Amino acid sequence: MELLSVSNISLQEHGAVVLHPLSFGQAAGRRLALAGESGAGKSTLLQLIAGLVQPSTGEVRIAGSRVRGPAVALVPGHPGVAYLSQKSDLPKFLRVEQVLRYASQRPAAEVAALVALCRIDHLLGRRTDQLSGGEQQRVALARLLLGAPRLLLLDEPFSNLDRVHKRTMQAIIEELGTRLGITCLLVSHDAADVLSWADEILVLRRGRLVQRGAPEHIYHQPADEYTAALFGDYNLVHGPERQALAPTVAGPGALLVRPEQLRLGPAGGEGVGGTVRAVRFFGSYYELEVQLPTVAVRVRAGQAAFAVGAAVRVAVEAAWLINEPGEGGAG
C-alpha cells in the first residue's frame, strides 16, 4: 500500500516553471531519495509534499488523505508528516529538556527512548544556543519524532555536518525505519548519502524527473551524462576506442564506463593499448590515468601495479551507452 501519493504536482512562481508536472508514490517502509544538483527542485518538491508550499497543479496524499497547502488551510500540512529542514529553528535560550517537554504529550518512557535514539541524552541540560550545528539538528529531529509522524521528510540532513556528526545522523536515520517504523524521504546532492541507503532514487534536473530506479541501476545505467556525474566519476569513450573496448555494446551514443569497471593489464594482453600518465592515491584505492590513442580514461585499482610511463592494455568489464556524448575523455 502506498503511504505517499504525488499526482501531477507542479509549481510556477512569477511566471516561471519551478517544477514540471510529476507523479510518483512511496510505499510504507520504503526508503526514497531525491537527487540532483543545486536548483534542481528537490527541496521545493519536499516542501510541496509537506504542505508548506501550495502547488500550481496536482495533489499530495498521505494514506489517502490530502495534504492541504497554505492557500486552502489555516494550518497547512498533514499530521502524519514531519519536515526536517536544513536549519534546526530551535527556540533560543531554552534548555534541550525544556524544548522537548513543551513539544511532547507522550509518556516519559517513550520520550526517553527517542532521546536515546537521537543521541542527545548528554545534552538535556544545555541551552540550544550552546549546541553545535549537528547537535541542534538531532534535537530538532527528536522534537519532530515526538509527534509520531508516519512520513519523515529530510531536507539535506547532512549538508552542514562534519564527518563525525554526519555518521551519527546517518546511523539515527537508519534506525528510524527499523525501530520506529517511520518511512523516510531524503533529499541530497551527494550520491554517497543515498546510494547505500535508498531503496529507490528519483533524479531531478531543472524541475524535471529524468530517471527513477534502484541505486544499482542508476549508478551503472544512468539515463544521461548529468545523472552519471551525480553519482560518481565516469569515462565517456567514443571514436575507435568505443568499438575496441566494448564490441558487443551496439547502438548510438557514447560509451559510459565507471573507473572501477575498467581493468588494466600488461602490454600485449587483451584490450586497447595505452600509456599510464598519472597515478593517484585515494586511501582505499589508486586511480590511474591512462592515455589511449585518442582519449584519456581513469582506471580505479586496489594497488598501483603500473608506474607512470608504463605501457598497458585497458579492458572493460561493464559499460553503458548514453545519448549525450559530450566532449569525450574522462569525466
VMD Tcl script that draws the C-alpha trace (Angstrom):
set ca {
  {0.00 0.00 0.00}
  {1.26 3.49 -0.87}
  {1.78 5.78 2.08}
  {2.69 8.76 -0.11}
  {0.98 9.54 -3.40}
  {2.11 12.50 -5.52}
  {-0.15 13.14 -8.52}
  {0.67 15.60 -11.33}
  {2.30 18.04 -8.89}
  {3.86 21.19 -10.35}
  {4.82 24.71 -9.33}
  {5.06 28.04 -11.13}
  {6.35 31.19 -9.48}
  {6.34 34.65 -11.06}
  {5.57 33.14 -14.44}
  {8.50 30.72 -14.33}
  {8.18 26.93 -14.05}
  {9.97 25.76 -10.91}
  {8.75 22.18 -11.01}
  {7.27 20.46 -14.05}
  {4.34 18.04 -13.51}
  {5.42 14.75 -11.98}
  {3.82 11.80 -10.24}
  {5.18 9.04 -8.02}
  {4.35 7.02 -4.96}
  {6.17 5.69 -1.92}
  {5.14 2.58 -0.04}
  {5.26 2.48 3.74}
  {8.71 1.46 4.93}
  {10.36 2.07 1.57}
  {13.35 4.41 1.53}
  {13.07 7.01 -1.20}
  {15.70 9.62 -2.08}
  {15.62 12.70 -4.32}
  {18.92 13.53 -6.01}
  {20.01 16.36 -8.25}
  {22.26 19.40 -8.48}
  {21.51 22.63 -6.63}
  {18.41 24.27 -8.10}
  {17.02 21.02 -9.49}
  {13.82 21.35 -7.46}
  {14.49 18.78 -4.72}
  {13.77 20.96 -1.69}
  {10.82 22.58 -3.45}
  {9.26 19.18 -4.06}
  {9.81 18.24 -0.42}
  {8.09 21.44 0.73}
  {5.16 20.72 -1.59}
  {4.83 17.25 -0.07}
  {4.99 18.74 3.43}
  {2.23 21.22 2.56}
  {4.45 24.23 3.19}
  {4.12 25.45 -0.41}
  {0.92 25.49 -2.48}
  {1.27 23.56 -5.77}
  {0.13 25.08 -9.04}
  {-1.36 21.75 -10.13}
  {-1.84 18.31 -8.67}
  {-2.16 16.95 -5.17}
  {-0.32 15.07 -2.45}
  {-1.97 12.39 -0.33}
  {-0.77 10.59 2.78}
  {-2.51 7.23 3.28}
  {-5.34 8.55 1.10}
  {-5.75 11.83 2.99}
  {-4.97 15.01 1.07}
  {-2.18 17.31 2.23}
  {-3.54 20.85 2.42}
  {-1.27 23.73 1.43}
  {-1.23 27.32 2.75}
  {-3.77 28.51 0.17}
  {-6.51 26.22 1.48}
  {-5.66 25.67 5.15}
  {-5.06 27.98 8.09}
  {-2.55 25.44 9.41}
  {-1.05 23.85 6.27}
  {0.43 20.37 6.18}
  {-0.61 16.97 7.45}
  {-0.46 15.49 10.96}
  {1.26 12.36 9.67}
  {4.14 14.26 8.03}
  {7.21 15.82 9.67}
  {9.67 18.03 7.79}
  {13.26 18.46 8.95}
  {14.79 21.47 7.21}
  {18.47 22.33 6.86}
  {18.03 24.84 9.71}
  {17.03 23.48 13.11}
  {14.91 26.55 14.06}
  {15.02 25.70 17.77}
  {13.82 28.19 20.40}
  {16.79 30.14 21.70}
  {17.98 30.20 25.30}
  {15.87 27.21 26.36}
  {17.40 24.03 27.70}
  {17.04 20.97 25.49}
  {14.94 19.28 28.15}
  {12.53 22.22 28.07}
  {12.25 22.19 24.28}
  {11.30 18.52 24.32}
  {8.96 18.81 27.30}
  {6.98 21.67 25.74}
  {6.64 19.73 22.47}
  {5.69 16.37 23.94}
  {2.45 14.76 25.01}
  {3.95 11.28 25.04}
  {4.74 9.08 28.07}
  {8.08 9.66 29.77}
  {9.38 6.25 28.72}
  {8.76 6.99 25.03}
  {10.44 10.39 25.33}
  {13.47 8.75 26.95}
  {13.66 6.20 24.12}
  {13.60 8.96 21.49}
  {16.25 10.93 23.37}
  {18.48 7.85 23.38}
  {17.80 7.13 19.71}
  {18.79 10.68 18.74}
  {21.96 10.53 20.90}
  {21.09 13.63 22.90}
  {20.97 12.22 26.47}
  {24.02 14.27 27.43}
  {22.56 17.48 26.00}
  {19.34 17.74 28.03}
  {20.69 20.30 30.48}
  {22.33 22.54 27.88}
  {20.78 25.57 26.19}
  {20.04 25.38 22.49}
  {22.40 28.28 21.74}
  {25.23 26.25 23.29}
  {24.87 23.37 20.86}
  {26.83 22.67 17.69}
  {25.02 22.51 14.37}
  {24.93 18.72 14.43}
  {23.63 18.68 18.00}
  {20.91 21.21 17.17}
  {19.80 19.10 14.24}
  {19.48 15.97 16.40}
  {17.44 17.90 18.97}
  {15.19 19.23 16.19}
  {14.74 15.69 14.90}
  {13.82 14.40 18.38}
  {11.24 17.17 18.72}
  {9.65 16.15 15.41}
  {9.62 12.47 16.37}
  {7.63 13.30 19.49}
  {4.71 13.94 17.15}
  {4.81 10.29 15.96}
  {4.93 11.05 12.21}
  {4.34 8.31 9.66}
  {6.43 10.05 6.98}
  {9.62 11.97 7.74}
  {10.91 14.39 5.09}
  {14.64 15.07 5.41}
  {15.94 18.10 3.51}
  {19.72 17.80 3.06}
  {20.20 16.45 6.63}
  {23.97 16.03 6.20}
  {24.90 19.14 4.21}
  {26.31 21.23 7.07}
  {27.76 18.44 9.22}
  {31.34 17.36 9.77}
  {32.26 13.72 9.29}
  {31.62 12.67 12.92}
  {28.19 14.31 13.20}
  {27.28 13.09 9.72}
  {28.00 9.47 10.68}
  {25.89 9.87 13.81}
  {22.97 11.35 11.87}
  {23.18 8.59 9.25}
  {23.01 5.94 11.97}
  {19.95 7.60 13.52}
  {18.10 7.78 10.19}
  {18.99 4.14 9.56}
  {17.32 3.17 12.84}
  {14.16 5.24 12.34}
  {12.69 2.72 9.94}
  {13.75 -0.44 11.73}
  {12.96 0.65 15.32}
  {10.10 3.13 14.93}
  {8.59 2.08 11.61}
  {8.85 5.62 10.21}
  {9.03 5.97 6.43}
  {11.70 8.41 5.24}
  {12.09 10.52 2.10}
  {15.54 12.09 1.90}
  {16.91 14.89 -0.27}
  {20.61 15.07 -1.04}
  {23.00 16.37 -3.68}
  {25.72 13.93 -2.55}
  {25.40 10.48 -4.11}
  {27.32 8.84 -1.27}
  {24.47 9.82 1.07}
  {21.79 7.96 -0.87}
  {23.38 5.10 -2.82}
  {23.91 2.94 0.27}
  {20.64 3.99 1.96}
  {17.84 4.29 -0.56}
  {15.64 1.55 -1.97}
  {14.79 3.87 -4.86}
  {16.12 7.17 -6.19}
  {14.40 9.90 -8.18}
  {16.79 12.11 -10.15}
  {15.68 15.69 -10.82}
  {17.12 18.20 -13.24}
  {15.77 21.74 -13.70}
  {12.45 20.74 -12.18}
  {12.01 17.61 -14.29}
  {12.20 13.94 -13.37}
  {14.94 12.44 -15.58}
  {15.36 8.97 -14.07}
  {13.86 6.73 -11.41}
  {15.15 3.39 -10.22}
  {17.15 1.33 -7.78}
  {20.56 2.75 -6.74}
  {22.43 0.00 -8.58}
  {20.55 0.64 -11.81}
  {21.01 4.41 -11.71}
  {24.70 4.11 -10.89}
  {25.54 1.55 -13.57}
  {22.98 2.59 -16.21}
  {22.43 6.36 -15.90}
  {19.98 7.90 -18.32}
  {22.37 10.69 -19.32}
  {25.69 12.33 -18.52}
  {24.08 14.60 -15.92}
  {22.88 11.60 -13.92}
  {26.19 9.81 -14.33}
  {28.07 12.79 -12.90}
  {25.80 13.00 -9.84}
  {26.74 9.52 -8.70}
  {30.47 9.37 -9.18}
  {33.38 9.53 -11.59}
  {32.98 8.19 -15.10}
  {34.64 7.98 -18.50}
  {33.00 8.82 -21.80}
  {34.52 6.98 -24.73}
  {33.69 7.38 -28.41}
  {35.60 7.05 -31.62}
  {37.70 3.95 -32.37}
  {38.20 3.11 -28.68}
  {34.48 2.70 -28.12}
  {34.21 -0.22 -30.51}
  {37.51 -1.73 -29.40}
  {36.63 -1.64 -25.68}
  {33.04 -2.90 -25.99}
  {32.43 -4.54 -29.37}
  {29.23 -6.22 -28.13}
  {27.60 -2.94 -26.99}
  {25.75 -1.69 -30.06}
  {23.75 1.46 -30.71}
  {24.16 5.23 -30.94}
  {25.76 7.36 -28.26}
  {28.93 7.39 -26.23}
  {30.23 4.55 -24.08}
  {29.95 5.37 -20.38}
  {32.13 3.33 -18.07}
  {32.96 3.85 -14.40}
  {36.66 3.83 -13.38}
  {36.22 0.59 -11.41}
  {34.69 -1.09 -14.48}
  {37.97 -0.84 -16.37}
  {40.74 -3.41 -15.96}
  {44.46 -2.85 -16.55}
  {46.87 -5.45 -17.87}
  {50.39 -5.56 -19.26}
  {51.18 -4.62 -22.83}
  {50.35 -7.41 -25.22}
  {47.22 -8.54 -23.39}
  {43.56 -8.05 -24.28}
  {42.01 -4.64 -24.65}
  {43.19 -1.29 -26.01}
  {46.80 -0.20 -25.66}
  {47.71 2.93 -23.74}
  {50.26 4.68 -21.53}
  {49.94 5.50 -17.83}
  {50.05 9.29 -17.42}
  {49.43 9.60 -13.68}
  {48.98 7.50 -10.54}
  {46.98 8.98 -7.64}
  {46.45 7.54 -4.16}
  {42.99 7.95 -2.55}
  {43.40 5.85 0.58}
  {41.28 2.79 -0.16}
  {42.18 2.72 -3.87}
  {44.51 4.07 -6.55}
  {43.41 5.93 -9.65}
  {45.49 5.61 -12.79}
  {45.07 7.98 -15.71}
  {45.73 6.18 -18.96}
  {46.16 7.80 -22.35}
  {44.59 5.71 -25.12}
  {45.16 6.62 -28.78}
  {42.57 9.41 -28.86}
  {41.14 9.69 -25.34}
  {42.31 9.56 -21.71}
  {40.48 7.37 -19.17}
  {40.63 6.96 -15.41}
  {41.00 3.46 -14.00}
  {40.46 2.54 -10.35}
  {42.57 -0.23 -8.85}
  {43.36 -1.69 -5.44}
  {47.08 -1.23 -5.96}
  {49.43 0.78 -8.13}
  {50.59 -2.11 -10.29}
  {51.89 0.19 -13.06}
  {54.11 3.25 -12.84}
  {53.85 6.48 -14.82}
  {55.05 5.86 -18.38}
  {54.23 2.15 -18.37}
  {52.66 0.63 -21.47}
  {49.38 -1.10 -20.54}
  {46.25 -2.59 -22.02}
  {42.80 -1.41 -20.92}
  {39.81 -3.76 -20.99}
  {36.22 -3.08 -19.94}
  {34.15 -5.24 -17.61}
  {30.87 -3.34 -17.99}
  {29.69 -0.30 -19.92}
  {26.54 1.59 -20.91}
  {25.57 3.75 -23.85}
  {24.16 7.23 -23.23}
  {22.72 9.74 -25.66}
  {24.83 12.71 -24.57}
  {28.38 12.05 -25.77}
  {29.75 15.40 -24.53}
  {33.34 16.21 -25.35}
  {34.87 12.84 -24.58}
  {37.65 11.95 -22.21}
  {37.49 11.27 -18.53}
  {34.53 12.84 -16.75}
}
mol new
graphics top color blue
foreach p $ca { graphics top sphere $p radius 0.5 }
foreach p [lrange $ca 0 end-1] q [lrange $ca 1 end] { graphics top cylinder $p $q radius 0.2 }
display resetview
